[in-house]
Amino acid sequence: MMGKRNIWRIGGVAAVVMLLCAGIGFWRSGEASLPVDAPPHVPVKVMTFNLRYLNTKDEQTWSKRLPVIAELLRREMPDVIGTQEGVLAQLSGLDRELSSYGRIGEGREGKDKGEYAAIFYNKTRLALLESGNYWLSDQPEKAGSKSWGNRLPRMATWAKFEDVITKRSFYLVNTHLDHESEQARIRGVQLIHEKSKAYDSKLPVILTGDFNSTALHAPYRYLSNEGQFQDVTKTAKTMIGEKLGTYHGYRDPKGGGVLNRIDWILYRGQVTVNYAKIDDFVKDGIYPSDHYPLIAELLL
């Protein structure tokens, strides 16, 4: 862009005409304005993170892990986080740490009971337009409902956001598939795909979650084929932590390796993935969780 001195040298109306013809923009009150039809390409940083539920028998208890999680999140500063396994007491602790973030979702047993698939979002970056919850069952609108062989209720929380910088909108769906029943996992992703058909087809859909299965299993294949979702770890321009899995159980720093990635960020629509990262942050031997978070920087 031409500097202010140059504009003064060229002079008045002639300078403005030249800038407009060049399609560069113009100076107003000493600041450069962007063309109206070309919002800035500012990426959105997305994280999926299984928090590990509130288990007092864990050697690495929640009280030990919460400060480490807070440090991790301050360092990464994600714009939106799909979390799994957190109960209300844990999410309330994160609320205090994430004062600039909003939270949506409810417990899988209804209202504030049980584990959440909660979504946190940076209110200074994203505006919440719509949101909701449904259960992965034959009665998806019934809180706490379960079908297909799972003993525990499973659910999804979704939101439609607008990026306040670029004015571009997108959907984010967050879930936690069953840890025991393969049928429940398959039927669960089928329902998620079916529900996503009701969204505005012009907007990207981002899917985060703990899928309790890898890229070799049927849920991933279904979402990749019938659902036409893509995997950030496979399309990223740069992959950080390319040799890591995502479930380490406080024991394996490698997270089980590449074939043990059970936490995913998938997407459908016009998205460019700048980078994806499995974050193996640990402090003084304390892990944020028994899962590594997966992070992706996305251009919508």
Beta strands, then each sheet from edge to edge (+ up, - down):
strand 1: 27-28
strand 2: 31-32
strand 3: 44-50
strand 4: 80-84
strand 5: 101-104
strand 6: 119-122
strand 7: 126-135
strand 8: 155-163
strand 9: 169-176
strand 10: 205-210
strand 11: 230-231
strand 12: 238-240
strand 13: 263-268
strand 14: 272-278
strand 15: 294-299
sheet 1: 1+ 2-
sheet 2: 5+ 6- 4+ 3+ 15- 14+ 12+
sheet 3: 7+ 8- 9+ 10+ 13- 11+
end
